[in-house]
Amino acid sequence: MGKVMWKPGTFLYPIPAVMVSCGDMEKSNIITVAWTGIINTNPPMVYVSVRPTRYSYELIKASGEFVINLTNERLAYATDWCGVKTGAKVDKFKEMKLSKEKAEFVSCPMIQQSPISIECRVKEEKYLGSHTMFIAEVLAIHVKEEYIGETGAFDISKCNLIAYANGGYYTLDKKIGKFGYSVAKKKKNNSKDRILKVKEEENKRKKKERNIKKKKANKKKKEK
Ligand SMILES: Cc1cc2nc3c(=O)[nH]c(=O)nc-3n(C[C@H](O)[C@H](O)[C@H](O)COP(=O)(O)O)c2cc1C
């Protein structure tokens, strides 16, 4: 079967659906944003695209700061709710029973229940037609301690992060590979391989012994 051509649209999935907290500890708000992503490694830069009609737009524009709070299965309901209600009318922290946590560098609160909160400072704004893209530098990342193991390694699989695709929220159930696995060399000398090799050697040795015995027996027969 071939492909059907559609008119241009924003069909680039999966993407994250994050809860962006903005304002300050007193006057704060949460807006759900799916138009977000990483745009540079060094310095670490991200963006969020927000429609100027959103209540959050003015808060972000005024302070030049926001926090990206990653969302997990437990936060899925609140993520959706904060994406359909406006902070002009409701206190989203209160209604969703979310707690504010003080950030290190920005005045906006972080969402305590989020597994990872990313402090951001706006560097550039770009109005693109429907949304304004806030390009921002990452100032700090706050990771919940429960996802960090004894060795200090961060286990992202424990966070139960969710993805957004074509109007739906999805869990990320299974890891199917890791960066570079397609070209990674197969590990030699793992225990399974070692056992097989030992068995192979043993079989060769036995075969050799059998051949020697056979030859000896034949020789004796001939001598008789
Ligand atoms: C899954 C999801 C993703 C969304 N992504 C965006 C987005 O990227 N940009 C945006 O301006 N609005 C987005 N919205 C809509 C806003 O979150 C929504 O209009 C919200 O009510 C605005 O809140 P505010 O008025 O308190 O700022 C999204 C909503 C949902 C449910």
The ligand as an SDF file (V2000), in Angstrom:
LIG
                    3D

 31 33  0  0  0  0  0  0  0  0999 V2000
   -1.9370   18.4460   25.3140 C   0  0  0  0  0  0  0  0  0  0  0  0
   -2.0340   19.9350   25.1600 C   0  0  0  0  0  0  0  0  0  0  0  0
   -1.0210   20.6330   24.5400 C   0  0  0  0  0  0  0  0  0  0  0  0
   -1.0780   22.0140   24.3860 C   0  0  0  0  0  0  0  0  0  0  0  0
   -0.0420   22.6840   23.7960 N   0  0  0  0  0  0  0  0  0  0  0  0
   -0.0690   24.0240   23.6990 C   0  0  0  0  0  0  0  0  0  0  0  0
    1.0460   24.7380   23.1600 C   0  0  0  0  0  0  0  0  0  0  0  0
    2.0410   24.1580   22.7670 O   0  0  0  0  0  0  0  0  0  0  0  0
    0.9520   26.0890   23.0980 N   0  0  0  0  0  0  0  0  0  0  0  0
   -0.1420   26.7840   23.5290 C   0  0  0  0  0  0  0  0  0  0  0  0
   -0.1750   28.0160   23.4300 O   0  0  0  0  0  0  0  0  0  0  0  0
   -1.2230   26.1210   24.0560 N   0  0  0  0  0  0  0  0  0  0  0  0
   -1.1950   24.7810   24.1690 C   0  0  0  0  0  0  0  0  0  0  0  0
   -2.2550   24.1020   24.7150 N   0  0  0  0  0  0  0  0  0  0  0  0
   -3.4330   24.8420   25.1430 C   0  0  0  0  0  0  0  0  0  0  0  0
   -3.2470   25.5620   26.4850 C   0  0  0  0  0  0  0  0  0  0  0  0
   -2.6350   24.7280   27.4230 O   0  0  0  0  0  0  0  0  0  0  0  0
   -4.6050   25.9990   26.9980 C   0  0  0  0  0  0  0  0  0  0  0  0
   -5.1720   26.9300   26.1130 O   0  0  0  0  0  0  0  0  0  0  0  0
   -4.6010   26.5370   28.4040 C   0  0  0  0  0  0  0  0  0  0  0  0
   -5.9180   26.5710   28.8560 O   0  0  0  0  0  0  0  0  0  0  0  0
   -3.9870   27.8980   28.5180 C   0  0  0  0  0  0  0  0  0  0  0  0
   -3.9160   28.2380   29.8550 O   0  0  0  0  0  0  0  0  0  0  0  0
   -3.7840   29.7400   30.3780 P   0  0  0  0  0  0  0  0  0  0  0  0
   -4.8880   30.5280   29.7460 O   0  0  0  0  0  0  0  0  0  0  0  0
   -3.9510   29.5970   31.8600 O   0  0  0  0  0  0  0  0  0  0  0  0
   -2.4500   30.2190   29.9910 O   0  0  0  0  0  0  0  0  0  0  0  0
   -2.2070   22.7250   24.8720 C   0  0  0  0  0  0  0  0  0  0  0  0
   -3.2420   22.0170   25.5050 C   0  0  0  0  0  0  0  0  0  0  0  0
   -3.1550   20.6380   25.6590 C   0  0  0  0  0  0  0  0  0  0  0  0
   -4.2510   19.8910   26.3550 C   0  0  0  0  0  0  0  0  0  0  0  0
  1  2  1  0
  2  3  1  0
  2 30  2  0
  3  4  2  0
  4  5  1  0
  4 28  1  0
  5  6  2  0
  6  7  1  0
  6 13  1  0
  7  8  2  0
  7  9  1  0
  9 10  1  0
 10 11  2  0
 10 12  1  0
 12 13  2  0
 13 14  1  0
 14 15  1  0
 14 28  1  0
 15 16  1  0
 16 17  1  0
 16 18  1  0
 18 19  1  0
 18 20  1  0
 20 21  1  0
 20 22  1  0
 22 23  1  0
 23 24  1  0
 24 25  2  0
 24 26  1  0
 24 27  1  0
 28 29  2  0
 29 30  1  0
 30 31  1  0
M  END
$$$$
